[in-house]
Amino acid sequence: MSTTDNGPANHEDGIGRALRDLVDDASLSGIGTHLDVVRRRTHRRRAAKKAALGATTACVVSALGIAAFSLPQVTQPAPVAPAESPAPAPKPSETPVAPDETPTFPPGITDAALACRQPAPAPTGDDLPAHLTVGVPDLTVRTATSAVAPVVLTFDGDARLRYVDSATGAYVVAQDGVIVSSSLPAAQSTGEATPAAGSSASWEVGVAAVATCDPAGTPTPLPAGDYEVFALHRLPLTGYSALGQDGTWGAQTTGTLFDGWLVGAPVPLTVTPEPAPVVVRDVLYADTSPVFEALREAAAAGAPAAVDLFVDEASYPVGEGPDGELTITVTPDDDIGERSRATSDDGWALIVRGGKKFMDHPEDGQSFARLVGTYSVTLDDSGGTPTFTLQVVDGGTPAEPPASTDEAVCTAYFDVMNGVEGASDATSLALDEDLLALAADTAPAASSAIYGDVRSRWVDSPRVWWALVRSVDLMRTVDLAGDSIVGACSVFWDH
């Protein structure tokens, strides 16, 4: 083909082609790029068309707002040096990331930010490659006790990490956006960890309903109410590499990349009040169902038992083992007269740890023991003999036995029996009346409609109450009331 200029028609033909080229390349960034592409393409065309395309380009530049200039009508084509071919511009989704680019992470949450009375922490976001979750939607715990919550640490699938691991079990409790209990383990390393991408680790944390933020520095039970628990784990990140779009791993970046706490999303925590103590105040003799059922109620409710148990050791010896552990065995009772049978009649056992055993007037030789204290109660009925274990709670051991009105009641009874001038017979009449009422009641004491009322009238005098209960049992089994009141009161009458 000839390189000679063939006149206006040929010139206009070149302009049309150049304009079409520019329209086709409108997606290119910058007019300079357009000109380079045009020059590269015209270099492959004839010399005559080079001149025409040069004129066309100048016109288009003017149309785009760049300073216009006049075009000569006839030009002699001049050689055009070939331009270097620029590298194709990458598509936005294929923009390469520099292999030595250092990853950046947010500032770490410090120990100071998790201290008492600080604002509740913000949960870890997507800008960190690991996250904590608690495996339950909410927690309910009684004040001064604890609940176990499963915690899962999950690592992102597009990152390989190296970090210095530490002890698990950290958490904070917040109320109304303020930390009221902070439980952070000592910053002690358990070794370097290199978890696989996308893997996870789990553990259990015991969340205690205890406030560690008391101004006096003494942990106190959390009051009943609504709280939030934030699971925590320390993540001193020392190595990081990312998974590229081509499926290959980038070079590992090392150093102190992140040093702080991972924070799980808050989990609602409901603290319920401590149940009221179950009062176990009675004598242990013959029909033991009231004591048995009261202890069973405490065990089932998880309530403490406030125990004041008057024991006739002649019938139920109190054994003493290592560390002061006391044991009582209630043997099966087959001779219950006309009374309905109760579960306790088949026998049961009692183990008492802590509290206090007081001997009541040991000088009279009656061997009355008084077991007093506040205890947690557990029941093991998996074997043949139901067994209660009483463990004294903090502050549950008294220094002295509760006060007794035995001497006053026994003296009033003695005065009437001996015709003392001015003595009232109210006490003796009330005793006789209650004795007959209980003896006529065939229900076990635990389900009796009258036993509780009668007990409330006499239990402040445990010796007299023992005498009344023993007399009822004798009337049911041998039709005689006996002289139990004499055995109970003689220690006072002898003086």
C-alpha positions as CSV (number, residue, x, y, z in Angstrom):
1,M,0.0,0.0,0.0
2,S,1.1,3.6,-0.8
3,T,2.2,6.0,1.9
4,T,1.2,9.0,-0.3
5,D,-1.5,11.4,0.9
6,N,-4.5,10.9,-1.4
7,G,-6.4,14.1,-0.7
8,P,-9.3,15.2,1.4
9,A,-11.4,12.1,1.0
10,N,-8.6,10.0,2.3
11,H,-8.0,12.6,5.1
12,E,-11.7,12.5,6.2
13,D,-11.6,8.7,6.2
14,G,-8.6,8.8,8.6
15,I,-10.5,11.3,10.9
16,G,-13.5,9.0,11.1
17,R,-11.4,6.0,12.0
18,A,-9.6,8.1,14.7
19,L,-12.8,9.2,16.2
20,R,-14.1,5.7,16.4
21,D,-10.9,4.7,18.1
22,L,-11.4,7.3,20.7
23,V,-15.0,6.3,21.4
24,D,-13.9,2.7,21.7
25,D,-11.2,3.7,24.3
26,A,-13.4,6.0,26.3
27,S,-13.0,3.8,29.4
28,L,-9.2,4.6,29.5
29,S,-8.2,7.0,32.2
30,G,-6.8,10.3,31.1
31,I,-6.5,12.0,27.7
32,G,-2.7,11.3,27.6
33,T,-3.5,7.6,27.5
34,H,-5.9,8.1,24.7
35,L,-3.2,9.9,22.6
36,D,-0.7,7.1,23.3
37,V,-3.1,4.5,22.2
38,V,-4.0,6.5,19.0
39,R,-0.2,7.0,18.2
40,R,0.5,3.3,18.7
41,R,-2.3,2.3,16.4
42,T,-1.5,4.8,13.6
43,H,2.1,3.7,13.6
44,R,0.9,0.5,12.1
45,R,-1.0,2.3,9.5
46,R,0.3,4.0,6.4
47,A,2.3,7.2,6.6
48,A,-0.5,9.1,4.8
49,K,-3.0,8.1,7.5
50,K,-0.5,9.1,10.2
51,A,-0.9,12.7,9.2
52,A,-4.7,12.5,9.0
53,L,-4.9,10.9,12.5
54,G,-2.6,13.6,13.9
55,A,-5.0,16.2,12.6
56,T,-8.0,14.3,14.0
57,T,-6.4,14.0,17.4
58,A,-5.8,17.7,17.6
59,C,-9.5,18.4,16.8
60,V,-10.7,16.0,19.4
61,V,-8.5,17.5,22.1
62,S,-9.9,20.9,21.2
63,A,-13.4,19.5,21.5
64,L,-12.6,18.1,25.0
65,G,-11.6,21.6,26.3
66,I,-7.9,21.5,25.7
67,A,-6.4,24.6,24.0
68,A,-7.3,24.5,20.3
69,F,-5.0,25.2,17.4
70,S,-5.3,25.5,13.6
71,L,-4.8,22.6,11.3
72,P,-3.0,23.0,8.0
73,Q,-5.0,22.0,4.9
74,V,-2.1,20.0,3.3
75,T,0.6,18.5,5.3
76,Q,3.6,16.4,4.3
77,P,3.6,13.3,6.5
78,A,6.5,13.2,8.9
79,P,7.9,10.1,10.5
80,V,6.4,9.3,13.9
81,A,8.5,7.6,16.4
82,P,6.8,4.5,17.9
83,A,5.5,5.1,21.4
84,E,6.2,2.6,24.2
85,S,3.2,0.4,24.9
86,P,1.9,1.1,28.4
87,A,0.9,-1.8,30.7
88,P,-2.8,-2.5,30.7
89,A,-4.6,-0.8,33.6
90,P,-5.8,-3.5,36.1
91,K,-9.4,-3.8,36.9
92,P,-10.4,-2.5,40.3
93,S,-11.1,-6.0,41.7
94,E,-7.7,-7.2,40.5
95,T,-5.6,-4.5,42.1
96,P,-2.6,-6.2,43.5
97,V,-1.6,-5.7,47.2
98,A,2.0,-5.1,47.9
99,P,3.5,-8.2,49.4
100,D,5.4,-6.3,52.0
101,E,2.3,-4.3,53.2
102,T,2.1,-4.3,57.0
103,P,-1.3,-5.2,58.4
104,T,-2.8,-2.7,60.8
105,F,-5.1,-3.5,63.8
106,P,-7.0,-1.3,66.2
107,P,-5.5,-0.3,69.5
108,G,-5.8,-3.1,72.1
109,I,-8.1,-3.0,75.1
110,T,-5.8,-2.9,78.2
111,D,-6.1,-4.2,81.7
112,A,-6.7,-0.7,82.9
113,A,-9.7,-0.4,80.6
114,L,-11.2,-3.5,82.2
115,A,-10.8,-2.4,85.8
116,C,-13.6,-1.8,88.3
117,R,-15.9,1.1,87.6
118,Q,-14.6,1.5,84.0
119,P,-17.1,1.7,81.1
120,A,-18.2,-1.7,79.8
121,P,-15.9,-2.8,77.0
122,A,-16.9,-2.8,73.3
123,P,-17.0,-6.3,71.7
124,T,-14.2,-7.2,69.3
125,G,-15.1,-6.2,65.7
126,D,-14.2,-7.5,62.3
127,D,-11.0,-5.6,62.3
128,L,-9.3,-8.4,64.3
129,P,-8.7,-11.9,63.0
130,A,-10.1,-13.7,66.1
131,H,-13.4,-13.6,68.0
132,L,-14.9,-14.8,71.3
133,T,-18.4,-16.2,71.7
134,V,-20.3,-17.5,74.7
135,G,-22.2,-20.7,74.0
136,V,-25.3,-19.9,75.9
137,P,-27.9,-17.1,75.2
138,D,-28.1,-16.0,78.9
139,L,-27.1,-17.0,82.4
140,T,-29.0,-17.2,85.6
141,V,-27.2,-17.5,88.9
142,R,-28.1,-17.1,92.6
143,T,-26.3,-14.4,94.5
144,A,-23.0,-15.5,96.0
145,T,-22.9,-18.7,93.8
146,S,-21.6,-19.3,90.3
147,A,-22.6,-20.6,86.9
148,V,-20.5,-22.3,84.2
149,A,-20.5,-20.8,80.7
150,P,-18.8,-22.3,77.6
151,V,-16.5,-19.9,75.7
152,V,-15.3,-20.4,72.1
153,L,-12.4,-18.7,70.5
154,T,-12.6,-18.7,66.7
155,F,-9.9,-17.7,64.2
156,D,-10.6,-16.3,60.8
157,G,-10.2,-18.5,57.8
158,D,-8.2,-16.0,55.8
159,A,-5.3,-15.4,58.2
160,R,-2.5,-17.4,59.8
161,L,-1.6,-16.1,63.3
162,R,1.1,-16.5,65.9
163,Y,0.5,-15.2,69.4
164,V,1.5,-15.7,73.0
165,D,-1.2,-17.6,74.7
166,S,-2.3,-17.1,78.3
167,A,-4.6,-18.5,80.9
168,T,-8.3,-18.8,80.1
169,G,-11.3,-17.8,82.3
170,A,-11.2,-14.0,82.2
171,Y,-14.4,-12.0,82.2
172,V,-16.0,-8.8,83.5
173,V,-19.5,-8.2,84.8
174,A,-21.2,-4.9,84.0
175,Q,-24.4,-3.2,85.1
176,D,-25.8,-0.1,83.4
177,G,-22.7,0.1,81.3
178,V,-20.2,0.1,84.2
179,I,-17.9,-2.7,85.3
180,V,-18.9,-4.0,88.7
181,S,-16.8,-7.1,88.8
182,S,-13.5,-7.8,87.1
183,S,-11.8,-11.2,87.0
184,L,-8.5,-11.0,85.0
185,P,-6.0,-13.8,85.5
186,A,-2.3,-12.9,85.9
187,A,-0.5,-12.0,82.7
188,Q,1.4,-15.3,82.5
189,S,2.2,-17.0,79.2
190,T,1.2,-20.6,78.6
191,G,3.3,-20.7,75.4
192,E,3.3,-19.7,71.8
193,A,0.2,-20.6,69.8
194,T,0.0,-21.0,66.0
195,P,-3.7,-22.0,65.4
196,A,-4.8,-23.2,62.0
197,A,-6.8,-20.8,59.9
198,G,-10.5,-21.2,60.6
199,S,-9.9,-23.3,63.7
200,S,-11.3,-22.8,67.1
201,A,-10.6,-23.5,70.8
202,S,-13.1,-23.8,73.7
203,W,-13.1,-23.8,77.5
204,E,-15.4,-23.2,80.4
205,V,-15.5,-20.1,82.6
206,G,-17.1,-20.0,86.0
207,V,-19.0,-16.8,86.4
208,A,-19.4,-15.9,90.0
209,A,-22.2,-13.7,91.2
210,V,-19.7,-11.7,93.3
211,A,-18.7,-8.1,93.1
212,T,-15.0,-7.6,93.2
213,C,-15.3,-3.8,93.0
214,D,-16.3,-3.2,96.7
215,P,-14.5,0.0,97.8
216,A,-13.1,-1.9,100.9
217,G,-11.5,-4.4,98.5
218,T,-13.5,-7.3,99.9
219,P,-15.6,-9.3,97.4
220,T,-19.2,-9.2,98.2
221,P,-22.3,-11.0,96.7
222,L,-23.8,-9.2,93.7
223,P,-27.3,-7.9,94.6
224,A,-30.2,-9.5,92.8
225,G,-30.7,-7.8,89.4
226,D,-29.8,-7.8,85.7
227,Y,-26.2,-7.7,84.5
228,E,-24.1,-8.4,81.5
229,V,-21.1,-10.8,81.2
230,F,-18.2,-10.1,78.8
231,A,-15.9,-13.1,78.1
232,L,-12.3,-12.1,77.6
233,H,-9.0,-13.5,76.3
234,R,-5.6,-11.9,75.8
235,L,-4.2,-11.8,72.3
236,P,-0.6,-10.6,72.0
237,L,-0.3,-11.0,68.2
238,T,3.3,-11.5,67.0
239,G,2.8,-13.0,63.5
240,Y,0.3,-12.6,60.7
241,S,0.0,-13.7,57.1
242,A,-3.0,-13.2,54.8
243,L,-4.6,-15.5,52.2
244,G,-4.3,-13.9,48.8
245,Q,-7.1,-13.9,46.2
246,D,-5.1,-16.5,44.2
247,G,-5.3,-18.9,47.1
248,T,-1.7,-18.6,48.2
249,W,-0.5,-17.3,51.6
250,G,1.4,-14.0,51.7
251,A,4.7,-13.5,53.6
252,Q,4.4,-13.5,57.4
253,T,4.6,-10.1,59.1
254,T,6.2,-10.3,62.5
255,G,6.6,-8.0,65.5
256,T,4.2,-6.6,68.1
257,L,1.2,-6.4,65.8
258,F,-1.5,-6.3,68.5
259,D,-1.5,-6.5,72.2
260,G,-4.8,-6.4,74.1
261,W,-7.9,-8.3,75.0
262,L,-10.5,-10.0,72.8
263,V,-14.0,-9.2,74.1
264,G,-17.0,-11.3,73.4
265,A,-20.5,-9.9,72.8
266,P,-22.3,-9.4,76.2
267,V,-24.5,-12.2,77.6
268,P,-27.4,-11.3,79.9
269,L,-26.8,-12.4,83.5
270,T,-29.7,-12.6,85.9
271,V,-28.8,-12.7,89.6
272,T,-31.6,-14.1,91.8
273,P,-31.8,-13.6,95.5
274,E,-30.5,-16.1,98.0
275,P,-33.4,-18.3,99.1
276,A,-34.4,-17.8,102.7
277,P,-32.9,-20.4,105.0
278,V,-35.0,-23.5,105.9
279,V,-35.3,-23.6,109.6
280,V,-34.6,-27.0,111.1
281,R,-35.4,-26.5,114.7
282,D,-36.7,-29.7,116.4
283,V,-35.8,-32.7,118.5
284,L,-34.6,-35.9,116.9
285,Y,-36.6,-38.7,118.4
286,A,-39.0,-41.5,117.2
287,D,-40.9,-39.7,114.4
288,T,-38.0,-38.0,112.7
289,S,-40.0,-37.0,109.6
290,P,-40.0,-33.2,110.4
291,V,-36.2,-33.0,110.4
292,F,-35.9,-35.3,107.4
293,E,-38.4,-33.4,105.2
294,A,-37.0,-30.0,106.2
295,L,-33.5,-31.0,105.2
296,R,-34.8,-32.5,102.0
297,E,-36.6,-29.2,101.2
298,A,-33.3,-27.3,101.7
299,A,-31.4,-29.6,99.5
300,A,-34.0,-29.4,96.7
301,A,-34.1,-25.6,96.8
302,G,-30.4,-25.1,97.2
303,A,-31.3,-23.1,100.3
304,P,-29.2,-23.0,103.5
305,A,-30.5,-24.7,106.5
306,A,-30.5,-22.9,109.9
307,V,-30.1,-25.9,112.2
308,D,-30.9,-26.2,115.9
309,L,-31.3,-29.9,116.5
310,F,-31.8,-31.3,120.0
311,V,-30.5,-34.9,119.9
312,D,-31.1,-37.6,122.6
313,E,-27.8,-39.4,122.2
314,A,-29.1,-42.4,124.2
315,S,-31.3,-43.1,121.1
316,Y,-29.2,-41.6,118.3
317,P,-25.5,-41.4,119.2
318,V,-23.5,-38.6,117.6
319,G,-20.3,-40.1,116.2
320,E,-17.2,-37.9,115.9
321,G,-14.7,-38.5,113.1
322,P,-11.6,-36.8,111.6
323,D,-11.6,-32.9,111.6
324,G,-14.7,-32.8,113.9
325,E,-17.1,-34.4,111.4
326,L,-20.2,-35.6,113.1
327,T,-22.4,-38.5,112.0
328,I,-25.9,-39.6,113.1
329,T,-27.6,-42.8,111.9
330,V,-31.3,-43.0,112.2
331,T,-32.2,-46.7,112.2
332,P,-35.4,-48.0,110.6
333,D,-38.4,-47.8,112.9
334,D,-40.9,-50.6,112.7
335,D,-42.8,-49.8,115.9
336,I,-44.8,-46.7,115.1
337,G,-48.2,-47.7,116.6
338,E,-51.2,-46.3,114.8
339,R,-49.3,-43.5,113.1
340,S,-49.0,-43.5,109.4
341,R,-45.7,-44.5,108.0
342,A,-43.2,-41.9,106.7
343,T,-40.1,-42.2,104.4
344,S,-37.9,-41.3,107.4
345,D,-39.1,-44.4,109.2
346,D,-37.1,-46.6,106.8
347,G,-33.9,-45.0,108.1
348,W,-31.5,-42.3,107.0
349,A,-28.2,-40.7,107.9
350,L,-26.8,-37.3,108.6
351,I,-23.2,-36.1,108.1
352,V,-22.4,-32.7,109.7
353,R,-19.2,-30.8,108.8
354,G,-18.6,-27.7,110.9
355,G,-21.0,-25.8,113.1
356,K,-21.1,-26.5,116.8
357,K,-22.1,-29.3,119.0
358,F,-23.1,-28.2,122.5
359,M,-23.7,-30.6,125.3
360,D,-26.8,-29.5,127.2
361,H,-26.2,-29.7,131.0
362,P,-23.9,-32.7,130.8
363,E,-23.9,-33.0,134.6
364,D,-27.3,-34.7,134.6
365,G,-26.1,-37.6,132.6
366,Q,-28.9,-37.4,130.1
367,S,-26.6,-37.0,127.1
368,F,-28.5,-34.3,125.3
369,A,-26.5,-32.8,122.4
370,R,-27.5,-29.6,120.6
371,L,-26.2,-29.2,117.0
372,V,-26.3,-25.6,115.9
373,G,-25.2,-23.9,112.7
374,T,-26.1,-22.7,109.2
375,Y,-25.3,-25.2,106.5
376,S,-25.5,-25.9,102.9
377,V,-27.4,-29.2,102.4
378,T,-26.9,-32.0,99.8
379,L,-28.8,-35.2,99.6
380,D,-27.5,-38.5,98.3
381,D,-30.4,-40.9,97.9
382,S,-28.7,-43.1,95.2
383,G,-28.0,-45.9,97.7
384,G,-30.1,-47.8,100.1
385,T,-30.0,-45.1,102.8
386,P,-30.7,-41.5,102.1
387,T,-27.8,-39.4,103.4
388,F,-27.7,-35.7,104.1
389,T,-24.4,-33.9,104.2
390,L,-24.4,-30.5,106.0
391,Q,-21.5,-28.2,105.3
392,V,-21.3,-25.1,107.4
393,V,-21.3,-21.8,105.5
394,D,-19.1,-18.8,106.2
395,G,-20.2,-17.2,109.4
396,G,-22.5,-20.2,110.2
397,T,-20.8,-21.3,113.4
398,P,-22.2,-19.8,116.7
399,A,-20.0,-19.1,119.7
400,E,-22.8,-20.0,122.1
401,P,-25.9,-22.1,122.1
402,P,-29.2,-20.4,121.6
403,A,-31.0,-19.3,124.8
404,S,-33.3,-21.8,126.4
405,T,-36.4,-21.4,128.6
406,D,-36.2,-24.9,130.0
407,E,-35.4,-23.8,133.5
408,A,-38.4,-21.4,133.8
409,V,-40.8,-24.0,132.3
410,C,-39.5,-26.8,134.5
411,T,-39.7,-24.6,137.6
412,A,-43.3,-23.6,136.9
413,Y,-44.2,-27.3,136.5
414,F,-42.4,-28.2,139.7
415,D,-44.2,-25.5,141.7
416,V,-47.6,-26.8,140.6
417,M,-46.7,-30.4,141.3
418,N,-45.4,-29.5,144.8
419,G,-48.3,-27.2,145.7
420,V,-46.3,-24.0,145.9
421,E,-48.5,-21.2,147.0
422,G,-49.5,-18.9,144.2
423,A,-48.2,-21.3,141.5
424,S,-50.1,-21.3,138.2
425,D,-51.1,-24.5,136.7
426,A,-51.2,-23.0,133.2
427,T,-48.0,-24.7,132.1
428,S,-48.9,-28.2,133.2
429,L,-52.4,-27.9,131.8
430,A,-51.0,-26.8,128.4
431,L,-48.6,-29.6,128.4
432,D,-51.2,-32.2,129.1
433,E,-53.6,-30.7,126.5
434,D,-50.9,-30.8,123.7
435,L,-49.8,-34.3,124.7
436,L,-53.3,-35.7,124.2
437,A,-53.8,-33.8,120.9
438,L,-50.5,-35.1,119.4
439,A,-51.1,-38.7,120.6
440,A,-54.5,-38.7,118.9
441,D,-53.1,-37.5,115.6
442,T,-52.2,-40.4,113.3
443,A,-50.4,-38.4,110.6
444,P,-46.6,-38.3,110.5
445,A,-45.3,-35.2,112.2
446,A,-44.1,-33.7,108.9
447,S,-47.6,-33.7,107.4
448,S,-49.6,-33.2,110.7
449,A,-52.0,-30.3,110.8
450,I,-51.2,-29.6,114.5
451,Y,-47.6,-30.6,115.0
452,G,-46.1,-27.3,113.9
453,D,-48.3,-25.2,116.2
454,V,-47.5,-27.4,119.2
455,R,-43.8,-27.3,118.5
456,S,-43.8,-23.5,118.2
457,R,-45.2,-23.3,121.8
458,W,-42.5,-25.5,123.3
459,V,-39.4,-25.6,121.1
460,D,-37.8,-22.7,123.0
461,S,-37.6,-25.2,125.9
462,P,-35.9,-28.1,124.0
463,R,-35.8,-30.4,127.0
464,V,-39.5,-30.0,127.7
465,W,-40.2,-30.4,124.0
466,W,-38.2,-33.6,124.0
467,A,-40.2,-34.8,127.0
468,L,-43.5,-34.1,125.2
469,V,-42.5,-35.8,121.9
470,R,-41.2,-38.9,123.8
471,S,-44.4,-39.1,125.9
472,V,-46.5,-39.0,122.6
473,D,-44.4,-41.9,121.2
474,L,-44.9,-44.0,124.4
475,M,-48.6,-43.4,124.3
476,R,-48.8,-44.6,120.7
477,T,-46.7,-47.7,121.2
478,V,-47.2,-48.8,124.9
479,D,-50.2,-46.7,126.0
480,L,-48.3,-45.1,128.8
481,A,-47.0,-41.5,128.9
482,G,-44.1,-42.3,131.2
483,D,-42.2,-39.8,133.3
484,S,-40.3,-38.0,130.5
485,I,-40.8,-34.6,132.0
486,V,-39.0,-35.7,135.2
487,G,-36.0,-36.9,133.1
488,A,-36.0,-33.5,131.3
489,C,-36.4,-31.3,134.3
490,S,-34.6,-33.1,137.1
491,V,-31.4,-31.2,136.5
492,F,-33.2,-28.0,137.6
493,W,-35.3,-29.6,140.4
494,D,-32.2,-31.0,142.0
495,H,-31.0,-27.5,142.6
